[in-house]
Amino acid sequence: MSDNKRQARIAGLLYLLVAVTAPVGLMVVPAKLVIAGDAAATAALIHGHDALLRLGMASELFHQAVEVFMVLVLYNLFKPVSKVLAQQMLVLGLIPIPMVFLNVLGDVAAATFASPPAYLAVLGKPQLDALALLLMHLHAQGLQLAAVFWGLWLLPFGLLAIRCGFIPKVFGGLVIASGLGYLLGSFTALIAPQLADSLATPVFVLELGEPMMILWLALAGATRGQAPARAGTPARAAA
């Protein structure tokens, strides 16, 4: 197995691990515990399903920790293709990781307000419930902020995949489309939430490119017979 193929497959397996574990904290747990506009019901769910909330927290921390190594492997894989693009991918890929780690504190605080210790007795239950719901909402918004970088890092990643010569160019285009989907979805959620529902379908379709790249990397790794282009050299010229 070539070095490119081995690195690509390692990156793909790490990427697949992220893709499998991330939805627990990002989608499943919030859908189970948050009732929009109903602070009392949300707080009751958090209080009654504390273990589920903490599973979601563990999911977020775990998949972001894995993502550190995934991004580093991809950087090492693509650095010979274009050092500048690889550095852009590395920086943009690492920025959202501490954002998500800090964002988990919102869940910790929500759990505290839903099951308040004695020192919070100065606040009434309606206030505590409202704070729990607010923090869950801010947690969701924090993920939308992180999604800006989840979109941005895919742009140099896609360009590198197109230029490298050992990944089919179509997957590079799909990754770029996914990056644009993340950006459209996050900016819509943060800046124009009234458009979120109407744009949900095109955002979903655009984001389908990323899992296709994940599966290709994990299963195929890299194609044979073509070395990566050297930094600063177009892939076609290096072939």
VEXBA-72843 format. One line per field, with one value per residue (C-alpha): residue in three letters; x, y, z. Coordinates in nm, 3 decimals, always signed. Example, Ala and Ser with C-alpha at 12.3 -4.5 7.8 and 13.67 -1.06 7.14 Angstrom:
2
r = [ALA:SER]
px = [+1.230:+1.367]
py = [-0.450:-0.106]
pz = [+0.780:+0.714]
//
This chain:
239
r = [MET:SER:ASP:ASN:LYS:ARG:GLN:ALA:ARG:ILE:ALA:GLY:LEU:LEU:TYR:LEU:LEU:VAL:ALA:VAL:THR:ALA:PRO:VAL:GLY:LEU:MET:VAL:VAL:PRO:ALA:LYS:LEU:VAL:ILE:ALA:GLY:ASP:ALA:ALA:ALA:THR:ALA:ALA:LEU:ILE:HIS:GLY:HIS:ASP:ALA:LEU:LEU:ARG:LEU:GLY:MET:ALA:SER:GLU:LEU:PHE:HIS:GLN:ALA:VAL:GLU:VAL:PHE:MET:VAL:LEU:VAL:LEU:TYR:ASN:LEU:PHE:LYS:PRO:VAL:SER:LYS:VAL:LEU:ALA:GLN:GLN:MET:LEU:VAL:LEU:GLY:LEU:ILE:PRO:ILE:PRO:MET:VAL:PHE:LEU:ASN:VAL:LEU:GLY:ASP:VAL:ALA:ALA:ALA:THR:PHE:ALA:SER:PRO:PRO:ALA:TYR:LEU:ALA:VAL:LEU:GLY:LYS:PRO:GLN:LEU:ASP:ALA:LEU:ALA:LEU:LEU:LEU:MET:HIS:LEU:HIS:ALA:GLN:GLY:LEU:GLN:LEU:ALA:ALA:VAL:PHE:TRP:GLY:LEU:TRP:LEU:LEU:PRO:PHE:GLY:LEU:LEU:ALA:ILE:ARG:CYS:GLY:PHE:ILE:PRO:LYS:VAL:PHE:GLY:GLY:LEU:VAL:ILE:ALA:SER:GLY:LEU:GLY:TYR:LEU:LEU:GLY:SER:PHE:THR:ALA:LEU:ILE:ALA:PRO:GLN:LEU:ALA:ASP:SER:LEU:ALA:THR:PRO:VAL:PHE:VAL:LEU:GLU:LEU:GLY:GLU:PRO:MET:MET:ILE:LEU:TRP:LEU:ALA:LEU:ALA:GLY:ALA:THR:ARG:GLY:GLN:ALA:PRO:ALA:ARG:ALA:GLY:THR:PRO:ALA:ARG:ALA:ALA:ALA]
px = [+0.000:+0.143:+0.208:-0.062:-0.314:-0.232:-0.257:-0.576:-0.734:-0.632:-0.781:-1.095:-1.138:-1.091:-1.334:-1.583:-1.548:-1.627:-1.927:-2.069:-2.030:-2.103:-2.480:-2.542:-2.445:-2.524:-2.870:-3.008:-2.973:-3.105:-3.402:-3.485:-3.438:-3.528:-3.891:-3.884:-4.055:-4.133:-3.877:-4.051:-4.081:-3.721:-3.588:-3.794:-3.652:-3.296:-3.352:-3.504:-3.250:-2.925:-2.732:-2.855:-2.741:-2.399:-2.379:-2.429:-2.154:-1.922:-2.006:-1.912:-1.586:-1.491:-1.554:-1.377:-1.074:-1.068:-1.098:-0.765:-0.584:-0.794:-0.702:-0.334:-0.329:-0.496:-0.245:+0.044:-0.122:-0.181:+0.126:+0.326:+0.041:+0.025:+0.174:-0.029:-0.364:-0.273:-0.192:-0.523:-0.705:-0.515:-0.589:-0.954:-1.002:-0.857:-1.026:-1.376:-1.246:-1.187:-1.511:-1.705:-1.520:-1.611:-1.965:-2.016:-2.007:-2.354:-2.483:-2.308:-2.478:-2.816:-2.789:-2.703:-3.007:-3.236:-3.116:-3.019:-2.791:-2.885:-2.696:-2.931:-3.232:-3.223:-3.371:-3.724:-3.801:-3.939:-3.614:-3.402:-3.607:-3.577:-3.200:-3.175:-3.366:-3.165:-2.838:-2.953:-3.050:-2.710:-2.545:-2.724:-2.620:-2.263:-2.264:-2.381:-2.079:-1.852:-2.026:-1.888:-1.542:-1.673:-1.766:-1.453:-1.205:-1.374:-1.292:-0.911:-0.968:-1.174:-0.920:-0.642:-0.845:-0.895:-0.525:-0.362:-0.402:-0.469:-0.833:-1.097:-1.163:-1.538:-1.495:-1.308:-1.600:-1.844:-1.644:-1.644:-2.021:-2.052:-1.846:-2.080:-2.374:-2.235:-2.178:-2.526:-2.686:-2.490:-2.528:-2.898:-2.946:-2.755:-2.844:-3.176:-3.343:-3.675:-3.523:-3.388:-3.684:-3.703:-3.330:-3.308:-3.342:-3.073:-2.840:-2.895:-2.830:-2.509:-2.381:-2.419:-2.082:-1.885:-2.006:-1.929:-1.569:-1.556:-1.666:-1.427:-1.128:-1.218:-1.278:-1.045:-0.782:-0.611:-0.588:-0.268:-0.036:-0.010:+0.204:+0.087:+0.184:+0.466:+0.388:+0.321:+0.297:-0.034:-0.127:-0.159:+0.197:+0.335:+0.161]
py = [+0.000:+0.340:+0.610:+0.830:+0.548:+0.464:+0.826:+0.884:+0.573:+0.670:+1.016:+0.856:+0.622:+0.909:+1.120:+0.832:+0.808:+1.180:+1.143:+0.850:+1.002:+1.370:+1.344:+1.219:+1.551:+1.779:+1.652:+1.355:+1.489:+1.842:+1.692:+1.477:+1.740:+2.082:+2.192:+2.524:+2.799:+2.577:+2.636:+2.423:+2.120:+2.154:+2.182:+1.879:+1.675:+1.779:+1.697:+1.359:+1.265:+1.399:+1.095:+1.159:+1.520:+1.413:+1.152:+1.435:+1.634:+1.332:+1.291:+1.650:+1.636:+1.299:+1.376:+1.710:+1.543:+1.291:+1.577:+1.719:+1.407:+1.382:+1.735:+1.675:+1.358:+1.540:+1.825:+1.580:+1.411:+1.733:+1.938:+1.819:+1.931:+2.292:+2.400:+2.723:+2.552:+2.278:+2.540:+2.716:+2.385:+2.309:+2.643:+2.658:+2.295:+2.346:+2.678:+2.537:+2.265:+2.488:+2.669:+2.344:+2.249:+2.582:+2.554:+2.237:+2.457:+2.574:+2.220:+2.195:+2.517:+2.406:+2.082:+2.285:+2.510:+2.214:+2.036:+2.338:+2.306:+2.479:+2.800:+2.870:+2.881:+3.261:+3.211:+3.086:+2.779:+2.977:+3.175:+2.860:+2.686:+2.989:+2.996:+2.626:+2.676:+2.989:+2.804:+2.517:+2.775:+2.945:+2.605:+2.556:+2.902:+2.831:+2.527:+2.747:+2.971:+2.667:+2.558:+2.869:+2.714:+2.364:+2.518:+2.727:+2.444:+2.234:+2.494:+2.447:+2.076:+2.049:+2.245:+2.018:+1.710:+1.848:+1.929:+1.631:+1.368:+1.077:+1.160:+1.177:+1.543:+1.498:+1.442:+1.770:+1.947:+1.773:+1.881:+2.243:+2.222:+2.089:+2.380:+2.623:+2.433:+2.471:+2.842:+2.895:+2.704:+2.873:+3.227:+3.169:+3.036:+3.327:+3.621:+3.534:+3.257:+3.328:+3.174:+2.861:+2.637:+2.740:+2.681:+2.358:+2.132:+2.297:+2.312:+1.941:+1.853:+2.058:+1.897:+1.545:+1.583:+1.556:+1.206:+1.090:+1.203:+1.037:+0.702:+0.724:+0.801:+0.528:+0.260:+0.351:+0.569:+0.699:+0.595:+0.443:+0.554:+0.926:+1.107:+1.427:+1.752:+1.938:+2.248:+2.538:+2.313:+2.239:+1.871:+1.839:+1.968:+1.730:+1.427]
pz = [+0.000:-0.100:+0.158:+0.003:+0.012:+0.374:+0.490:+0.294:+0.441:+0.796:+0.740:+0.597:+0.893:+1.139:+0.934:+0.940:+1.318:+1.343:+1.111:+1.309:+1.657:+1.587:+1.525:+1.880:+2.037:+1.745:+1.653:+1.847:+2.202:+2.131:+1.945:+2.249:+2.519:+2.379:+2.342:+2.158:+2.355:+2.655:+2.928:+3.191:+2.963:+2.846:+3.201:+3.305:+3.018:+3.101:+3.468:+3.388:+3.122:+3.264:+3.138:+2.782:+2.797:+2.921:+2.645:+2.398:+2.568:+2.551:+2.183:+2.103:+2.299:+2.150:+1.785:+1.809:+1.971:+1.686:+1.438:+1.558:+1.438:+1.123:+1.015:+1.092:+0.881:+0.592:+0.624:+0.601:+0.302:+0.107:+0.204:-0.100:-0.326:-0.205:+0.125:+0.125:+0.067:+0.315:+0.580:+0.512:+0.549:+0.871:+1.037:+0.930:+1.032:+1.380:+1.469:+1.540:+1.774:+2.081:+1.994:+2.030:+2.349:+2.509:+2.375:+2.580:+2.890:+2.787:+2.833:+3.170:+3.281:+3.145:+3.345:+3.655:+3.617:+3.546:+3.862:+4.073:+4.376:+4.700:+4.626:+4.333:+4.566:+4.533:+4.185:+4.132:+3.926:+3.628:+3.612:+3.636:+3.367:+3.139:+3.186:+3.103:+2.778:+2.695:+2.737:+2.517:+2.254:+2.284:+2.250:+1.920:+1.804:+1.907:+1.682:+1.396:+1.458:+1.447:+1.126:+0.955:+0.988:+0.913:+0.579:+0.526:+0.584:+0.317:+0.048:+0.050:+0.119:-0.199:-0.403:-0.279:-0.370:-0.722:-0.767:-0.597:-0.868:-0.631:-0.549:-0.824:-0.900:-0.864:-0.490:-0.461:-0.625:-0.393:-0.088:-0.205:-0.255:+0.101:+0.229:+0.057:+0.208:+0.559:+0.502:+0.360:+0.646:+0.924:+0.792:+0.735:+1.089:+1.242:+1.017:+0.851:+1.054:+0.883:+0.567:+0.738:+0.658:+0.293:+0.242:+0.443:+0.138:-0.080:+0.221:+0.285:-0.080:-0.089:+0.230:+0.087:-0.084:+0.240:+0.338:-0.017:+0.028:+0.371:+0.229:-0.064:+0.160:+0.409:+0.144:-0.143:+0.021:-0.291:-0.654:-0.785:-1.055:-0.988:-0.737:-0.575:-0.738:-0.570:-0.372:-0.603:-0.912:-1.084:-1.061:-1.440:-1.493:-1.232:-1.383]
//
